[in-house]
Amino acid sequence: MGVLLGREEELIRQGEALDQQLLDEQRVAGEHPTQAGFIYAPFAKNNRHGRDLVNQLLAQLRVEIEQAREQLAEAYRQLKVMEEVRKERVRQERVAEARKEQAVFDEIGQTQFRLHRN
Protein backbone atom coordinates (compact mmCIF):
# COMPACT_ATOMS: atom_id res chain seq x y z
CA MET A 1 0.00 0.00 0.00
CA GLY A 2 2.84 2.35 0.84
CA VAL A 3 4.45 1.74 -2.54
CA LEU A 4 1.20 2.55 -4.35
CA LEU A 5 0.69 5.73 -2.34
CA GLY A 6 4.29 6.72 -3.04
CA ARG A 7 3.72 6.23 -6.77
CA GLU A 8 0.56 8.32 -6.57
CA GLU A 9 2.44 11.12 -4.83
CA GLU A 10 5.16 11.02 -7.47
CA LEU A 11 2.63 11.21 -10.31
CA ILE A 12 0.92 14.14 -8.62
CA ARG A 13 4.29 15.92 -8.38
CA GLN A 14 4.97 15.20 -12.05
CA GLY A 15 1.58 16.65 -13.01
CA GLU A 16 2.19 19.74 -10.90
CA ALA A 17 5.62 20.16 -12.53
CA LEU A 18 4.02 19.95 -15.98
CA ASP A 19 1.44 22.54 -14.95
CA GLN A 20 4.17 24.84 -13.66
CA GLN A 21 6.21 24.40 -16.86
CA LEU A 22 3.16 25.37 -18.91
CA LEU A 23 2.59 28.48 -16.78
CA ASP A 24 6.26 29.43 -17.12
CA GLU A 25 6.14 29.00 -20.90
CA GLN A 26 2.91 31.00 -21.10
CA ARG A 27 4.57 33.82 -19.16
CA VAL A 28 7.61 33.78 -21.45
CA ALA A 29 5.40 33.63 -24.53
CA GLY A 30 3.44 36.62 -23.24
CA GLU A 31 6.66 38.58 -22.74
CA HIS A 32 7.99 37.72 -26.22
CA PRO A 33 4.97 37.09 -28.43
CA THR A 34 6.77 37.33 -31.78
CA GLN A 35 9.43 34.78 -30.89
CA ALA A 36 7.20 32.45 -28.90
CA GLY A 37 4.68 31.75 -31.64
CA PHE A 38 6.77 29.01 -33.21
CA ILE A 39 7.96 27.49 -29.97
CA TYR A 40 4.96 27.71 -27.64
CA ALA A 41 2.41 25.74 -29.69
CA PRO A 42 4.46 22.52 -29.96
CA PHE A 43 5.52 22.87 -26.33
CA ALA A 44 1.92 23.29 -25.18
CA LYS A 45 0.83 20.29 -27.26
CA ASN A 46 3.58 18.09 -25.77
CA ASN A 47 2.85 19.40 -22.30
CA ARG A 48 -0.87 18.64 -22.67
CA HIS A 49 -0.03 15.14 -23.92
CA GLY A 50 2.26 14.59 -20.92
CA ARG A 51 -0.41 15.88 -18.54
CA ASP A 52 -3.02 13.59 -20.11
CA LEU A 53 -0.66 10.64 -19.69
CA VAL A 54 -0.05 11.50 -16.05
CA ASN A 55 -3.81 11.79 -15.49
CA GLN A 56 -4.39 8.38 -17.09
CA LEU A 57 -1.68 6.79 -14.98
CA LEU A 58 -3.12 8.42 -11.87
CA ALA A 59 -6.59 7.10 -12.66
CA GLN A 60 -5.24 3.56 -13.13
CA LEU A 61 -3.15 3.80 -10.00
CA ARG A 62 -6.09 5.02 -7.95
CA VAL A 63 -8.05 1.95 -9.03
CA GLU A 64 -5.14 -0.19 -7.79
CA ILE A 65 -5.04 1.79 -4.54
CA GLU A 66 -8.75 1.25 -3.99
CA GLN A 67 -8.35 -2.48 -4.63
CA ALA A 68 -5.43 -2.61 -2.20
CA ARG A 69 -7.51 -0.77 0.41
CA GLU A 70 -10.33 -3.27 -0.02
CA GLN A 71 -7.88 -6.17 0.34
CA LEU A 72 -6.38 -4.57 3.41
CA ALA A 73 -9.82 -4.02 4.93
CA GLU A 74 -10.76 -7.65 4.22
CA ALA A 75 -7.52 -8.88 5.80
CA TYR A 76 -8.24 -6.72 8.84
CA ARG A 77 -11.77 -8.13 9.12
CA GLN A 78 -10.39 -11.66 8.89
CA LEU A 79 -7.80 -10.85 11.55
CA LYS A 80 -10.53 -9.58 13.86
CA VAL A 81 -12.57 -12.76 13.31
CA MET A 82 -9.51 -14.88 14.05
CA GLU A 83 -8.85 -12.89 17.22
CA GLU A 84 -12.43 -13.39 18.38
CA VAL A 85 -12.22 -17.13 17.63
CA ARG A 86 -8.98 -17.32 19.59
CA LYS A 87 -10.51 -15.44 22.53
CA GLU A 88 -13.51 -17.77 22.54
CA ARG A 89 -11.25 -20.83 22.41
CA VAL A 90 -9.19 -19.51 25.34
CA ARG A 91 -12.40 -18.79 27.26
CA GLN A 92 -13.69 -22.31 26.61
CA GLU A 93 -10.36 -23.80 27.68
CA ARG A 94 -10.53 -21.82 30.92
CA VAL A 95 -14.08 -23.00 31.55
CA ALA A 96 -13.04 -26.60 30.88
CA GLU A 97 -10.02 -26.22 33.18
CA ALA A 98 -12.21 -24.70 35.90
CA ARG A 99 -14.63 -27.65 35.59
CA LYS A 100 -11.77 -30.14 35.92
CA GLU A 101 -10.43 -28.26 38.91
CA GLN A 102 -13.88 -28.15 40.49
CA ALA A 103 -14.28 -31.90 39.89
CA VAL A 104 -10.99 -32.51 41.72
CA PHE A 105 -12.12 -30.33 44.63
CA ASP A 106 -15.48 -32.10 44.70
CA GLU A 107 -13.70 -35.47 44.82
CA ILE A 108 -11.45 -34.27 47.64
CA GLY A 109 -14.50 -32.98 49.53
CA GLN A 110 -16.39 -36.24 49.10
CA THR A 111 -13.34 -38.23 50.20
CA GLN A 112 -12.94 -36.09 53.31
CA PHE A 113 -16.64 -36.38 54.06
CA ARG A 114 -16.49 -40.17 53.82
CA LEU A 115 -13.37 -40.30 56.01
CA HIS A 116 -14.92 -38.15 58.70
CA ARG A 117 -18.21 -40.02 58.56
CA ASN A 118 -16.51 -43.31 59.35
WOWOWO-V748443 format. One line per field, one symbol per residue. ss: DSSP state (~ for helix, > for strand, _ for the rest). A space follows every 10 residues. Layout:
ss=???
This chain:
ss=_~~~~~~~~~ ~~~~~~~~~~ ~~~~~~~~~~ ~_~~~~~~~~ ~~~~~~~~~~ ~~~~~~~~~~ ~~~~~~~~~~ ~~~~~~~~~~ ~~~~~~~~~~ ~~~~~~~~~~ ~~~~~~~~~~ ~~~~~~~_
